[in-house]
């Protein structure tokens, strides 16, 4: 009898240990499954500042990287020669709907959707300072604030890259507000051999006010905001201030340095952004404020696109897909002239690239993997060099449910 009891006890002990091990591993496996993926910026990658309506500057501001303005208002103040103006030691200035800034805004749309579509790793309090402390820093992942509201940094935020400079942080909120000086700053620890600020993304959805940086704070990361961006006096940024469409950027004696990434962004659009001048790392000293800056009338593109040759019409593209409710997999199709390749995205996630070949249709199957509700298909169309047409994007929205698939439609 005692032997049978001992055998039963040992068996139950092994089962208990296995259950305990499984429970212990589950959070780690879940965390790995929810790891953030890189956000491809396409042509927006080269920009340190990108605005939609105006860029207003006060004081001596230094910007390392491209500056873009598109696509309404198109006004700049505080640019040009002088002690209290914007200086641009590296990069180019692009202004107008026909410039690289317009293409960058289209690629920013794709990047914004990519950051919006990634699965949430953790929900944290509004004040990120309470979650990312020097003693207990935040780890890579996708973070949303309580009730998907605002984020604040009131006593500093520490991010631990765990020795991997390519680890990714994504923060999703309506707005971001940081305190002045050190309490509003972001600190990177264990970032590897190179700066990791290129892998921190802030997706901000409020259409009025996106990011507000406190005076003298040291911010890190790329902001992608639907609302205006305001940088307090003396605030520094290792990253990018990207503001979408018709919203403004306000600067005041700031230093903005596009980060030197360990690896280039992948997919999602054209590479580069017109500036071939390498961006210096964060340790590069800031040049004196008297460095001449390009005037507001600087050329709208560093490399002009040749006009179409005789017999080579400009490129056109139409996206065909479902209209209404869909169930199961379905196909989308791109038609048009002078198309070289098409990259397909669903909710910002790349599906693949199809290149034009004789007899081959520019189409792809959208798998049945989305939740019920509205979703977006985005295509990035690249035209042949002979067409003289710049890359463009097209989008359509579909509703995923158990309903029937509707007749196809297109967007121009």
LINSUL-V756413 format. One record per pair of residues at least 4 apart in sequence whose C-alpha atoms are under 7 Angstrom apart, sorted by sequence separation. I is the first residue (numbers start at 1). GAP is how many residues later the second one is. If there is no record, write none. Layout:
((I,GAP) (I,GAP))
//
This chain:
((1,4) (2,4) (3,4) (4,4) (5,4) (6,4) (7,4) (8,4) (9,4) (10,4) (11,4) (12,4) (13,4) (14,4) (15,4) (16,4) (17,4) (18,4) (19,4) (20,4) (21,4) (22,4) (25,4) (26,4) (27,4) (28,4) (29,4) (30,4) (31,4) (41,4) (51,4) (70,4) (81,4) (95,4) (98,4) (100,4) (101,4) (102,4) (103,4) (104,4) (105,4) (106,4) (107,4) (108,4) (109,4) (110,4) (111,4) (112,4) (113,4) (114,4) (128,4) (129,4) (132,4) (133,4) (144,4) (145,4) (153,4) (161,4) (179,4) (180,4) (181,4) (191,4) (206,4) (213,4) (231,4) (243,4) (280,4) (294,4) (308,4) (345,4) (346,4) (356,4) (383,4) (69,5) (80,5) (94,5) (97,5) (132,5) (145,5) (179,5) (191,5) (308,5) (345,5) (79,6) (80,6) (94,6) (95,6) (131,6) (132,6) (145,6) (161,6) (178,6) (204,6) (308,6) (344,6) (345,6) (356,6) (383,6) (78,7) (79,7) (94,7) (124,7) (131,7) (344,7) (383,7) (78,8) (344,8) (354,8) (383,8) (343,9) (344,9) (382,9) (321,10) (343,10) (381,10) (382,10) (321,11) (342,11) (343,11) (381,11) (320,12) (321,12) (341,12) (342,12) (380,12) (381,12) (320,13) (341,13) (342,13) (380,13) (229,14) (319,14) (320,14) (341,14) (379,14) (380,14) (48,15) (210,15) (228,15) (319,15) (340,15) (341,15) (378,15) (379,15) (396,15) (48,16) (53,16) (210,16) (227,16) (318,16) (319,16) (340,16) (378,16) (379,16) (395,16) (48,17) (49,17) (50,17) (51,17) (52,17) (53,17) (210,17) (211,17) (212,17) (213,17) (214,17) (215,17) (216,17) (218,17) (219,17) (220,17) (221,17) (222,17) (223,17) (225,17) (226,17) (317,17) (318,17) (339,17) (378,17) (394,17) (47,18) (48,18) (49,18) (50,18) (51,18) (52,18) (53,18) (209,18) (210,18) (211,18) (212,18) (213,18) (214,18) (215,18) (216,18) (217,18) (218,18) (219,18) (220,18) (221,18) (222,18) (223,18) (224,18) (225,18) (226,18) (234,18) (236,18) (237,18) (238,18) (239,18) (240,18) (317,18) (318,18) (377,18) (378,18) (46,19) (47,19) (48,19) (49,19) (50,19) (51,19) (52,19) (53,19) (54,19) (124,19) (126,19) (207,19) (208,19) (209,19) (210,19) (211,19) (212,19) (213,19) (215,19) (216,19) (217,19) (218,19) (219,19) (220,19) (221,19) (222,19) (223,19) (224,19) (225,19) (228,19) (229,19) (230,19) (231,19) (233,19) (234,19) (235,19) (236,19) (237,19) (238,19) (239,19) (260,19) (317,19) (376,19) (377,19) (46,20) (47,20) (52,20) (53,20) (54,20) (55,20) (56,20) (57,20) (58,20) (121,20) (122,20) (123,20) (124,20) (125,20) (126,20) (138,20) (139,20) (201,20) (202,20) (203,20) (204,20) (205,20) (206,20) (207,20) (208,20) (209,20) (215,20) (216,20) (227,20) (228,20) (229,20) (230,20) (231,20) (232,20) (233,20) (234,20) (235,20) (236,20) (237,20) (238,20) (239,20) (260,20) (316,20) (317,20) (376,20) (377,20) (47,21) (53,21) (54,21) (55,21) (56,21) (57,21) (74,21) (121,21) (122,21) (123,21) (124,21) (125,21) (137,21) (138,21) (139,21) (140,21) (200,21) (201,21) (202,21) (203,21) (204,21) (205,21) (206,21) (214,21) (228,21) (229,21) (230,21) (231,21) (233,21) (238,21) (258,21) (260,21) (316,21) (376,21) (53,22) (54,22) (55,22) (56,22) (74,22) (120,22) (121,22) (122,22) (123,22) (124,22) (137,22) (138,22) (139,22) (151,22) (199,22) (200,22) (201,22) (202,22) (203,22) (204,22) (213,22) (259,22) (315,22) (375,22) (376,22) (60,23) (119,23) (120,23) (123,23) (128,23) (137,23) (150,23) (197,23) (198,23) (315,23) (374,23) (375,23) (60,24) (61,24) (62,24) (63,24) (64,24) (120,24) (126,24) (127,24) (128,24) (129,24) (133,24) (134,24) (149,24) (150,24) (151,24) (152,24) (153,24) (154,24) (197,24) (198,24) (314,24) (315,24) (374,24) (375,24) (59,25) (60,25) (61,25) (62,25) (63,25) (64,25) (65,25) (66,25) (67,25) (68,25) (69,25) (70,25) (71,25) (126,25) (127,25) (128,25) (129,25) (132,25) (133,25) (148,25) (149,25) (150,25) (151,25) (152,25) (153,25) (154,25) (374,25) (58,26) (59,26) (60,26) (61,26) (62,26) (64,26) (65,26) (66,26) (67,26) (68,26) (69,26) (70,26) (71,26) (126,26) (127,26) (129,26) (132,26) (150,26) (151,26) (152,26) (153,26) (156,26) (165,26) (373,26) (374,26) (58,27) (64,27) (66,27) (67,27) (68,27) (69,27) (70,27) (127,27) (129,27) (132,27) (140,27) (141,27) (142,27) (143,27) (144,27) (156,27) (163,27) (164,27) (165,27) (274,27) (275,27) (373,27) (129,28) (140,28) (141,28) (142,28) (143,28) (144,28) (145,28) (155,28) (156,28) (157,28) (158,28) (159,28) (160,28) (161,28) (162,28) (163,28) (164,28) (274,28) (334,28) (347,28) (372,28) (373,28) (128,29) (140,29) (141,29) (142,29) (143,29) (144,29) (154,29) (155,29) (156,29) (157,29) (158,29) (159,29) (160,29) (161,29) (162,29) (163,29) (165,29) (175,29) (274,29) (333,29) (334,29) (347,29) (371,29) (372,29) (154,30) (156,30) (157,30) (158,30) (159,30) (160,30) (161,30) (165,30) (166,30) (169,30) (170,30) (171,30) (172,30) (173,30) (174,30) (175,30) (184,30) (333,30) (346,30) (347,30) (370,30) (70,31) (71,31) (153,31) (165,31) (168,31) (169,31) (170,31) (171,31) (172,31) (173,31) (174,31) (175,31) (332,31) (333,31) (346,31) (69,32) (70,32) (167,32) (168,32) (169,32) (170,32) (171,32) (172,32) (173,32) (174,32) (185,32) (186,32) (331,32) (332,32) (345,32) (346,32) (68,33) (166,33) (181,33) (184,33) (185,33) (186,33) (331,33) (332,33) (345,33) (175,34) (176,34) (177,34) (178,34) (179,34) (180,34) (181,34) (185,34) (186,34) (331,34) (344,34) (345,34) (175,35) (176,35) (177,35) (178,35) (179,35) (180,35) (181,35) (182,35) (330,35) (331,35) (344,35) (175,36) (176,36) (177,36) (178,36) (180,36) (181,36) (329,36) (330,36) (343,36) (344,36) (180,37) (329,37) (330,37) (342,37) (343,37) (329,38) (342,38) (343,38) (329,39) (342,39) (328,40) (341,40) (342,40) (197,41) (198,41) (341,41) (197,42) (339,42) (340,42) (341,42) (339,43) (340,43) (339,44) (340,44) (338,45) (339,45) (338,46) (338,49) (115,55) (43,60) (44,60) (43,61) (198,61) (197,62) (44,63) (198,63) (43,64) (44,64) (42,65) (195,65) (196,65) (41,66) (195,66) (41,67) (194,68) (315,68) (41,70) (40,71) (39,72) (315,72) (314,73) (325,73) (326,73) (327,73) (312,74) (313,74) (314,74) (315,74) (324,74) (325,74) (326,74) (327,74) (39,75) (312,75) (314,75) (319,75) (323,75) (324,75) (325,75) (326,75) (327,75) (39,76) (322,76) (325,76) (327,76) (309,77) (326,77) (327,77) (308,78) (325,78) (326,78) (327,78) (308,79) (325,79) (326,79) (308,80) (325,80) (326,80) (307,81) (325,81) (268,82) (306,82) (324,82) (305,83) (323,83) (322,84) (323,84) (34,85) (322,85) (323,85) (34,86) (322,86) (323,86) (34,87) (321,87) (322,87) (115,88) (320,88) (321,88) (320,89) (321,89) (31,90) (320,90) (112,91) (319,91) (320,91) (318,92) (319,92) (318,93) (319,93) (318,94) (317,95) (36,104) (36,105) (35,106) (36,106) (269,111) (112,112) (38,130) (37,131) (36,132) (36,133) (36,134) (105,139) (105,140) (38,161) (107,162) (100,173) (71,174) (72,174) (70,175) (71,175) (92,183) (91,184) (91,186) (90,187) (90,189) (48,191) (49,191) (50,191) (51,191) (52,191) (61,191) (48,192) (49,192) (50,192) (51,192) (52,192) (61,192) (62,192) (63,192) (64,192) (65,192) (47,193) (48,193) (49,193) (50,193) (51,193) (52,193) (53,193) (55,193) (56,193) (57,193) (58,193) (59,193) (60,193) (61,193) (62,193) (63,193) (64,193) (65,193) (51,194) (52,194) (53,194) (54,194) (55,194) (56,194) (57,194) (58,194) (59,194) (61,194) (62,194) (63,194) (64,194) (52,195) (53,195) (54,195) (55,195) (56,195) (57,195) (58,195) (51,196) (52,196) (51,197) (51,198) (99,201) (100,201) (87,202) (99,202) (87,204) (96,204) (87,205) (88,205) (93,205) (94,205) (95,205) (83,206) (87,206) (94,206) (83,207) (86,207) (93,207) (94,207) (48,208) (82,208) (48,209) (66,209) (48,210) (81,211) (81,212) (80,213) (65,214) (79,214) (80,214) (64,215) (80,215) (79,216) (80,216) (79,217) (76,220) (41,224) (40,225) (42,225) (40,226) (42,226) (43,226) (46,226) (40,227) (41,227) (42,227) (43,227) (45,227) (46,227) (40,228) (42,228) (43,228) (42,229) (43,229) (44,229) (60,229) (43,230) (117,230) (117,231) (114,233) (113,234) (114,234) (113,235) (114,235) (111,237) (110,238) (106,287) (103,288) (103,289))
//
